[in-house]
């Protein structure tokens, strides 16, 4: 039985230089870009909402990787690892895109080769397949166990989660007109389909017998068995992840309805003005 108490939460922080330096560089470059660089080149200033979203994204992913949640997920609980994965795939990437001004990526898009590559990778069907194939692949027992045993493989897993997560969310939150978002109807359909693989994998893990050897052999935490731990992990993947998809779909549907109402009102006003003009004539 593992002793997971206050001392664990105070002492098991992962200050890996690659994480700390990487996060500091990302935040530093972002603040430089939206500050001195933006003023020098007279770019459109980033809004407070964009700045908040970007810094929140980096902050949440940083905490997911350096906080004791990382050690808890690596050494004791599959379910804790799934919480970490949720932040790296479904929470962090969309906030990062929301916080990115369009002019950030224009220099990249001026290169025809890079533009062609990005256009292919952000095509909705391609982004969907790449992200979900990667997500399923890393949860195969052999590869999953390898991430827990080899830190370099684990870093690669997290990098692909974030990078392919950005691709997966691009059709919804693209900051670029050159690589635009889907229509509102297309976004709703895309999000609906995006939730299906998460449901499939989460349900499979929930009802399967324990698959991952390191967690079967790990010291038990809070009396949670390996089977219950995997069930919780599957439910975390299944339920909270889809709640986020549903919340965004609901907001998009409301926006779509409001647009339709405005279009209908404008059409009726145009008809009324035409009738008035005909009467006066």
HUNOR-V93994 format. One record per helix or strand. SS is the DSSP state (~ for helix, > for strand). FROM is the first residue (numbers start at 1). TO is the last residue. If there is no record, write none. Layout:
SS/FROM/TO
SS/FROM/TO
This chain:
~/6/11
~/17/41
~/48/66
~/68/75
~/78/98
~/102/104
~/106/109
~/112/121
~/124/138
~/141/149
~/151/173
~/184/207
~/213/217
>/221/221
>/224/224
~/226/280
